Amino acid sequence: MSDMRFSVFTKPWKMPLPELGAYIHQLGFDGIELPVRPGYQVDPEHVGELAHAARVLADYGVSIASIAAPTDEPTLAACAEAGVKIIRICEGLGPDGYMATEAQRQREYDALVPLLDKYGVTLGIQNHCGNFCTGAMNLLHLIERFDPRHIGAVLDAGHIGLQGEEPEAAIDIVWSHLCMVNLKSAYWRLTTGPEATEARWEHYWTTGRHGLATWSRYAAELKRRGYQGWICLTAEYSDHEAVDRLIAEDITFARGLFA
């Protein structure tokens, strides 16, 4: 068995907390990333309930490894009370362009650092495709001047794969700040026929065995480096009706790779 800890992003499941805890435990996960969003088990207006949620889930052997949530002080205080160490966010680009957005985000992090330090929480910034902070080097450039205890990197294998980056290089680039790894996978699918004046592509989210993110390479490199953080499977699949079957297959596959 692997000593690695696996969590799952519970965005697909809105059932009550006891049912969620039992289900996630049955799937074989150690923890979850909880979306603190309207309609979920803890919403932003009642973020103080996070500690209660953590206690309920703990009865089923499930931890809250991270949350996807706002970064205001009430949320940070709730994380401290609940023992949640990571808030994960993605950074979209503003209208003034990439570098201006980066500078603005760094000013925001400067203001947030005292609160992150006070409550013992790490803000984990995730790379993304499209109109976001993309790629491992861009992610490092955004956060490298900050203490990794305060601002960390959440390396998303799925988006790294879509951009054609090598897993080993991506891990190496953000290693100094790496606080969590997202395992998911996708591939580019052509949506136009040969008669189109210009080809168009879309990404299709699939299982760990079938996309551009080669999970075996992530597992090998992370094991080689002695990685000790959480591995989060994001349960993101284009076939929404098959989520429960596919996530069960993927956690078995992932645990085998890290064994």
N, C-alpha and C positions, 0 to 999 in steps of 0.2 A: 504493500500500500504506500501511496505517496504521503509525505508530510505537508504538502502544499494545501493551502486553504482555498476553497472554491466558493464563490458567491454567485448569485444570479440576479439580474435586474428584473424586478417583479412588475414591470409595466403591463404585461399581458393579463395580470390577475388582480381583480378588485374584490375578492372574497373577504369575509371577516378575518381578523388576525388569527384566531385559533385554526381556522381552516387553512389559511396561508401557511402557518407554521408547520402543520401536519403534512401538507402537500410538498413543501420545499424539502422537509426532512426525508420524506419518502422518495423524492427524486434523487437524493444523495448529495445535497449541497450542505456546506457548513454555515453559510450566511447568505444575506441578501443585500442588494442595493435597493433601497426603498425610495420610490418617487414621492417626494413631499409636494403633492400637487392636488388641485381640486378633484374630488371624486375618488381619491385613494384613501388608504387606511389612516394616514395622517395628512391633513391638508395644511397649507401655510398659515391659515388663520388660527389653527389649533396646534401649532408645532410643539407646544408644551406637553402634548400627549406622547411625544416620541419616547420618553422614558418608560411609559406604560406599555407602549408597543414593544419595546426591547424586552421587557419582563415577560410579556405574553409569549413572544417568539422563543425566548430562552427556555421556556418550559418544554419546547419541542427540540431543543438542541440546536437552535438557529440563532446566529448573531446578526446584528445590523452592521455590516462591514463598512457601508458608505450610504450616503443619501444623494439623490439628485434634487437640489433644492436652492432657494435663494440664499444669499450670504449676509443677511441682516443680523443684528446682534441677538434678537430673540431666538433665531435658528441656531446660532453658534452656542448660546447658553443651553438650549435644549440638547444639542449634541454632547456638550460636556456632561450634562446630567445623565444622559442615556449611555455614555461611553462610546459614542460614534466618533471616529477619528478623521473621516474624509468626507468632504462635500465635493461632488464632481460637477463640473460645468464645462460647456463648450463655449468658445468665444467667436461670435459672428462678427463680420466686418461692418464698419460704419460707412457712411456715404463719402467720407473724405479719403478713403483708400486704406491699404494695408498698414503702412508704416504709421500713419496718423492714428489708426485704431490701436495698434500695438502700444504706442506712447500713452494713449489715453488709458488703456487697460493697466499699464504699469503704474500710472498715477493712482488708479483705483486700488491696486494691490498695496501700494505704499500706505494708503489710508487704512486699509483693512488689516495689515500685519499686526498692529497692537492688539486687536480683538482676537485674531487667530492665536496669538501668543497667550493671551489671557485665558482663553478657553481650551487650549491644547488641541486645536483642530487644524488639519491641513486642507487647503483649497487645492483640489486636484484638477488641473486643466487638461482636457482631452483634445487630441488632434481630431480633425474631421475633414471630409472632402467638401468641395464647393466653396461657398462664400463664407469661409471660416478660417481660423488658424489651422493651417494644413501642414502635414508632414512633421517628421521628427526634428529636423533642424529649425524649422520655424517655431516649433513648440519650445525648443531649448532657447532660442533667441529671445522669446517672450519672457521666460521665467528664470534664466540662469543667474541673474544678479540677486535673486532672493534666496533666503535660507530654505532648503527643502523641507524643513519642519513646518514652514508656513505655506509655501507655494510649491506644489509638486506636479509631476507629469503623470497623466493617465494615458498610457500608450495603447491605442486602439488598433489591433491587428487588422481588422476589417478594412479600415480606411487607409492604413499603410499599404495593404495589398492592392486596393483599387488604384493607388497612386504609383504602384510599381516599385516601391522601395524594398530593399532587402531586409528581412527581419533582424539579422545580426547587426547590421549597420544602424538600424533604427533604435535597437536596444542600447547599443554603445553610445549613441548620440545623447540620449536622455537619461543614461544610467545614473548620473549624479543626483537626479531629482525624481527618479522613478518611484512612485508610491502605489501604483496599481496597474494591472494589465487587463485590458478588455479582450476577450477572445470572441470573435465573430468572423464571418467570412462572406464575401460576395464576389460576383464577377460582372463584367460589362456585357450587356446584351444589346445587339443591334435591333432597333425598332423600326427601321425603314427598309424598303426593298431596293433592288438595284436600279429602279427607275427614278428614285429620289434625286433631286439636284444636290443634296448634301446629306451625308449619313448622320443619323442621330442614334445615340446610345443611352441606355439607362442601366443603373446598377440593380442587380438581383441578389437579394440576401438568401444565402443557402446554408448548408451545414458545414461544420468544420472540415469535413473530408473533401468538399467539392468546390471550394472557392479559391480565390487568389491568395488568401492568407494561409500559408502553410504552417499549420499549428505545430507540426512535429519539429520544425526549425525553431519556433519560439520556445517550445518546451526544452529542447536540447540546449539552447543558449542560456535560458534562464537557470536551468539546473547547473550548467557549467559555471555560471557566475555566483551561484549560491543565493539566488533571489529568495527573499523571505516574506514578500508582501502577498496581498490577495490577488487571485485570478478571478475575474468576473466574466461569466458568460452572459451576454446581453439579451439572449432569447429574441433576437431580431431576425425574422424570416419573412420573406415576401409572401410565402404561403401562410397567411394568418391562421387558417383553419387547422394547420398541422403543427402549431407551436408546441403543444404538449408532447406529441410524439417526437418531434425533432430535438427538443431540449433534453429529453431523456436519453436520446441517442448521443447527443453531443457531450453530456457530462460523463458518460461512460467512456467515450473516446478520449476526452481530455484527461481523465484520471489515469487511463492507460498510458498516455504519453508521458506523464510526469512520474509514473511509478518507478 
